[in-house]
Amino acid sequence: MKHINFILLVLIVMITLLCSCQKELSCEGPECMGIYEDGKAVYTFLQDNGNCTNAAIYGSYFKEVLLSDSNYVYIKLNITKKGVYTINTDTLNGFYFSNKGIFTDTGIVTVNLKSVGTPVAAGNYSFSTGKASGCNFTIKVDTVLFVEKYYYDVTIDGVRYQQTVGGNIKVFNYLGPDPSNVIVISQIGDGTLVHHLDGFSYASGFGIGKAFIRASDITTANLQNYFALGSYNYFNQSPGILIAWDDLNEPAYAWRTYNFPYTQTSSNFSITSVEVYSDAYGRPIAKVKAEFNCILYNGRGQSKVLTNGKFYGEFANINR
């Protein structure tokens, strides 16, 4: 009898230990992170006269265009008690921002508020984080997404290449790194990286650049003059036009007008149309049409002849 009781006692101890281990392995919730009592975090929003301090707004916001993961806002909070949190802004113009989680420590933190919904109308909308200690940030919704049909159409060594983009457009716009010596570039492509044998990678597509202009001089009036109608020289050792082509079927090297030996015998480049405007954020944009022919080089003694070139794109300090 004593032997049976001993066996039962051992079994009870083993079952108790096993259950204890399983509970530890499957532990979930705030209590597993040392958060007890009501489990709710205590915090305040960093603000300046009601505005969220250093709020960082990401993404483009357009009327009647569903928001995505690229649309979010960073705000700062001061956590005085760790715990679970849920932050929801008010809903304005068909969308709002929210997030939830657990603060595992106290102090200043940055929270990512994710967008939800679809803007109904264009304009400025001030969102509030809600609590008595809440703060506000403003989202500007543009009137329309891009409805332009931008394109390039070129013949390179007898083979025609063309692409038209519109709607959720893939037009890449860049400024050079030196604000006193900027090259403004417009590239049309699908964004796929072409990995070249020289170790460099570029987005596939066709691009045109113009050098040089000071970044501080990029205004609507200056862009109108900068892209004035007429003929332009190609860039080598002096300001002018640059043309680049990166194709997934030609991945060996990058083809450029400005690769050595630079020569552009019988080449030409003409701007046939230019329209300059400011978008809803006040950023100047030039929509430019051009016709051209040129010689593309890979910098290793090889060249390709480009003829019947046509291009319509936008030049700005933004990526679309």
C-alpha positions as CSV (number, residue, x, y, z in Angstrom):
1,M,0.0,0.0,0.0
2,K,2.8,2.4,0.9
3,H,4.5,1.5,-2.4
4,I,1.3,2.4,-4.4
5,N,1.0,5.7,-2.5
6,F,4.6,6.5,-3.3
7,I,4.0,5.9,-7.0
8,L,0.9,8.1,-7.0
9,L,2.8,10.8,-5.3
10,V,5.6,10.7,-7.9
11,L,3.0,10.8,-10.7
12,I,1.3,13.8,-9.2
13,V,4.6,15.6,-8.9
14,M,5.5,14.8,-12.5
15,I,2.1,15.9,-13.9
16,T,2.4,19.2,-11.9
17,L,5.8,19.9,-13.2
18,L,4.8,19.1,-16.8
19,C,1.8,21.4,-16.6
20,S,3.9,24.1,-15.1
21,C,6.5,23.8,-18.0
22,Q,3.8,23.8,-20.6
23,K,2.2,26.9,-19.1
24,E,5.6,28.6,-19.2
25,L,6.3,27.7,-22.8
26,S,2.9,29.0,-23.9
27,C,2.9,32.2,-21.8
28,E,1.3,35.0,-23.6
29,G,0.0,38.5,-22.7
30,P,1.3,41.5,-20.8
31,E,1.9,39.5,-17.6
32,C,4.6,37.4,-19.3
33,M,6.5,40.7,-19.8
34,G,6.2,41.7,-16.2
35,I,3.1,43.8,-16.6
36,Y,0.4,43.3,-13.9
37,E,-2.4,45.2,-12.3
38,D,-4.8,46.5,-15.0
39,G,-2.1,45.9,-17.7
40,K,-2.6,49.4,-19.2
41,A,0.3,51.6,-20.1
42,V,0.4,55.2,-18.8
43,Y,1.8,57.8,-21.3
44,T,1.5,61.3,-22.6
45,F,2.1,62.5,-26.2
46,L,5.0,64.9,-26.8
47,Q,3.5,68.1,-28.1
48,D,4.0,71.7,-28.8
49,N,0.9,73.9,-28.5
50,G,-1.2,70.9,-29.3
51,N,0.8,69.7,-32.3
52,C,2.6,66.4,-32.1
53,T,6.3,67.1,-31.6
54,N,8.5,66.1,-34.6
55,A,5.6,64.1,-36.2
56,A,7.0,62.4,-39.4
57,I,4.4,61.8,-42.1
58,Y,5.2,59.2,-44.8
59,G,3.5,58.4,-48.1
60,S,1.4,60.3,-50.6
61,Y,-2.3,60.9,-50.0
62,F,-4.7,61.2,-52.9
63,K,-8.4,61.6,-53.2
64,E,-10.2,58.2,-53.8
65,V,-7.0,56.2,-53.6
66,L,-6.8,53.4,-51.0
67,L,-4.1,54.0,-48.4
68,S,-1.4,51.3,-48.1
69,D,1.5,50.3,-45.8
70,S,3.5,53.2,-47.2
71,N,1.1,55.7,-45.5
72,Y,1.9,56.1,-41.8
73,V,2.9,58.7,-39.2
74,Y,5.6,58.6,-36.5
75,I,4.8,60.3,-33.3
76,K,6.6,60.5,-29.9
77,L,5.3,59.5,-26.5
78,N,6.6,59.6,-22.9
79,I,5.9,56.3,-21.2
80,T,5.5,56.5,-17.4
81,K,4.1,53.0,-16.8
82,K,4.7,50.0,-19.1
83,G,1.7,48.0,-20.3
84,V,-0.6,47.5,-23.2
85,Y,-1.7,50.4,-25.4
86,T,-4.2,51.2,-28.2
87,I,-4.0,54.5,-30.1
88,N,-6.7,55.6,-32.5
89,T,-7.0,59.0,-34.1
90,D,-10.4,60.4,-35.1
91,T,-11.7,59.5,-38.5
92,L,-11.6,62.3,-41.0
93,N,-12.3,62.4,-44.7
94,G,-12.7,58.6,-44.8
95,F,-9.5,57.5,-43.1
96,Y,-7.7,57.4,-39.7
97,F,-4.5,56.2,-38.1
98,S,-4.0,53.5,-35.4
99,N,-1.7,51.0,-33.7
100,K,-1.7,48.8,-30.6
101,G,0.9,46.9,-28.7
102,I,2.9,46.7,-25.5
103,F,5.3,49.2,-24.0
104,T,7.9,47.1,-22.2
105,D,9.8,50.0,-20.7
106,T,9.4,53.6,-19.7
107,G,10.8,56.8,-21.3
108,I,10.5,58.5,-24.7
109,V,9.5,56.2,-27.5
110,T,8.4,56.6,-31.2
111,V,5.2,54.9,-32.3
112,N,4.2,54.1,-35.9
113,L,0.5,55.0,-36.5
114,K,-0.7,53.1,-39.6
115,S,-3.3,54.4,-42.0
116,V,-6.7,52.9,-42.6
117,G,-9.2,53.8,-45.2
118,T,-9.5,55.9,-48.4
119,P,-9.5,59.7,-48.6
120,V,-12.8,61.1,-49.9
121,A,-11.7,64.6,-50.8
122,A,-8.6,66.7,-51.3
123,G,-7.5,69.2,-48.6
124,N,-5.8,69.6,-45.2
125,Y,-7.0,67.4,-42.4
126,S,-5.9,67.7,-38.8
127,F,-6.0,64.4,-36.9
128,S,-6.1,64.1,-33.1
129,T,-4.7,61.2,-31.1
130,G,-7.7,61.4,-28.8
131,K,-6.6,61.4,-25.1
132,A,-6.7,64.4,-22.8
133,S,-2.9,64.5,-23.3
134,G,-3.3,63.9,-27.1
135,C,-1.7,65.9,-30.0
136,N,-2.6,66.8,-33.5
137,F,-0.9,66.3,-36.9
138,T,-2.0,67.4,-40.4
139,I,-2.3,65.3,-43.5
140,K,-2.6,67.0,-46.9
141,V,-4.6,65.0,-49.5
142,D,-3.8,65.7,-53.2
143,T,-6.6,66.2,-55.7
144,V,-5.7,63.4,-58.1
145,L,-3.3,60.6,-58.6
146,F,-1.3,60.7,-61.8
147,V,-3.5,60.3,-64.8
148,E,-0.7,61.4,-67.3
149,K,0.5,58.8,-69.7
150,Y,4.3,59.2,-69.6
151,Y,6.3,57.2,-72.0
152,Y,9.6,56.5,-73.8
153,D,9.9,55.1,-77.3
154,V,13.4,54.5,-78.7
155,T,15.1,52.3,-81.3
156,I,18.5,51.0,-80.2
157,D,20.6,49.2,-82.8
158,G,17.5,48.6,-84.8
159,V,15.4,47.2,-81.9
160,R,12.4,49.2,-80.7
161,Y,11.9,49.6,-76.9
162,Q,9.0,51.4,-75.4
163,Q,7.0,51.7,-72.3
164,T,4.0,53.8,-71.2
165,V,3.1,54.3,-67.6
166,G,0.1,56.0,-65.9
167,G,-2.2,55.8,-62.9
168,N,0.0,54.5,-60.1
169,I,2.9,55.7,-62.0
170,K,6.5,54.5,-61.9
171,V,8.5,57.7,-62.7
172,F,11.6,58.2,-60.7
173,N,12.9,61.7,-60.1
174,Y,16.2,62.6,-58.5
175,L,18.4,65.5,-57.5
176,G,22.1,65.2,-57.4
177,P,23.8,65.1,-53.9
178,D,25.5,68.5,-54.2
179,P,22.8,71.3,-53.8
180,S,25.1,73.7,-55.6
181,N,25.6,71.4,-58.6
182,V,22.4,69.5,-59.2
183,I,21.5,67.1,-62.0
184,V,17.7,66.7,-62.4
185,I,16.8,63.3,-63.7
186,S,13.5,61.7,-64.8
187,Q,13.4,57.9,-65.3
188,I,10.5,55.7,-66.5
189,G,10.6,52.0,-65.6
190,D,9.2,49.3,-63.4
191,G,11.8,49.6,-60.6
192,T,13.3,46.2,-61.1
193,L,17.1,46.3,-60.4
194,V,19.5,45.4,-63.2
195,H,22.7,44.0,-61.7
196,H,25.6,44.8,-64.0
197,L,29.0,43.0,-64.3
198,D,30.8,46.1,-63.0
199,G,29.1,45.6,-59.6
200,F,26.6,48.5,-60.0
201,S,22.8,48.1,-60.0
202,Y,20.3,50.4,-61.5
203,A,16.5,50.4,-61.9
204,S,15.5,49.1,-65.3
205,G,14.1,51.6,-67.7
206,F,15.0,54.7,-69.6
207,G,16.2,58.0,-68.0
208,I,17.0,61.5,-69.1
209,G,18.9,64.0,-67.0
210,K,19.9,67.7,-67.4
211,A,22.9,69.3,-65.7
212,F,23.3,71.7,-63.8
213,I,21.0,73.8,-61.6
214,R,21.2,74.8,-57.9
215,A,18.7,72.9,-55.7
216,S,17.7,76.2,-54.1
217,D,16.9,77.6,-57.6
218,I,14.3,74.9,-58.4
219,T,11.2,77.0,-58.6
220,T,8.3,76.9,-61.1
221,A,9.7,80.0,-62.9
222,N,13.2,78.7,-63.1
223,L,12.1,75.2,-64.3
224,Q,10.2,76.8,-67.1
225,N,13.5,78.5,-68.3
226,Y,15.6,75.5,-67.4
227,F,13.6,73.2,-69.8
228,A,12.9,75.9,-72.4
229,L,12.0,74.8,-75.9
230,G,14.9,74.2,-78.2
231,S,18.1,72.2,-78.8
232,Y,20.6,71.1,-76.2
233,N,24.1,69.6,-76.2
234,Y,24.9,66.3,-74.6
235,F,26.8,66.2,-71.3
236,N,30.4,65.2,-71.3
237,Q,32.8,67.7,-69.7
238,S,30.2,70.5,-69.6
239,P,26.5,71.0,-68.7
240,G,24.0,69.3,-70.9
241,I,21.8,66.3,-71.4
242,L,22.5,62.8,-70.1
243,I,20.7,59.7,-71.3
244,A,20.7,56.3,-69.5
245,W,19.3,52.9,-70.5
246,D,19.2,49.8,-68.3
247,D,17.4,46.8,-69.7
248,L,16.9,43.4,-68.1
249,N,17.8,41.7,-71.4
250,E,21.1,43.6,-71.6
251,P,22.5,43.2,-68.1
252,A,26.2,43.2,-68.9
253,Y,26.9,46.9,-68.5
254,A,25.1,50.2,-68.1
255,W,24.6,52.1,-71.4
256,R,25.1,55.9,-71.1
257,T,25.7,58.9,-73.3
258,Y,28.2,60.1,-70.7
259,N,30.3,57.0,-70.6
260,F,33.8,57.2,-72.3
261,P,34.5,58.2,-75.1
262,Y,31.5,60.6,-74.9
263,T,31.5,61.3,-78.7
264,Q,28.0,62.3,-80.0
265,T,28.6,62.8,-83.7
266,S,25.4,63.7,-85.6
267,S,23.4,63.4,-82.4
268,N,20.7,65.9,-81.3
269,F,18.3,66.5,-78.5
270,S,15.3,68.9,-78.6
271,I,12.7,69.8,-76.0
272,T,9.4,70.1,-77.9
273,S,7.0,70.8,-75.0
274,V,7.3,71.9,-71.4
275,E,4.6,72.5,-68.8
276,V,5.5,73.6,-65.2
277,Y,3.2,73.5,-62.2
278,S,3.2,73.1,-58.4
279,D,1.5,70.1,-56.8
280,A,-0.7,70.2,-53.7
281,Y,2.5,70.4,-51.6
282,G,3.8,73.4,-53.4
283,R,6.6,71.3,-55.1
284,P,7.5,72.5,-58.6
285,I,7.2,69.9,-61.4
286,A,8.1,70.2,-65.0
287,K,6.4,67.9,-67.6
288,V,8.7,67.7,-70.5
289,K,8.5,66.2,-74.0
290,A,11.7,65.6,-76.1
291,E,12.8,64.1,-79.3
292,F,16.4,62.9,-79.8
293,N,19.0,60.5,-81.2
294,C,22.4,59.7,-79.7
295,I,25.1,57.1,-79.2
296,L,25.1,55.0,-76.0
297,Y,28.4,53.7,-74.5
298,N,29.2,51.1,-71.9
299,G,32.6,52.5,-71.1
300,R,34.4,49.5,-72.5
301,G,34.7,50.5,-76.1
302,Q,31.3,49.2,-77.2
303,S,28.5,51.5,-78.4
304,K,24.8,51.4,-79.5
305,V,23.1,53.8,-81.8
306,L,19.8,55.2,-80.6
307,T,17.4,56.7,-83.2
308,N,13.8,57.9,-83.3
309,G,13.9,58.8,-79.5
310,K,10.8,60.2,-77.9
311,F,10.3,60.9,-74.2
312,Y,7.5,62.4,-72.0
313,G,8.2,62.5,-68.3
314,E,8.3,64.7,-65.2
315,F,11.3,66.3,-63.5
316,A,11.0,67.1,-59.8
317,N,12.5,66.3,-56.4
318,I,10.1,63.5,-55.8
319,N,9.7,59.8,-56.6
320,R,6.4,58.7,-58.0
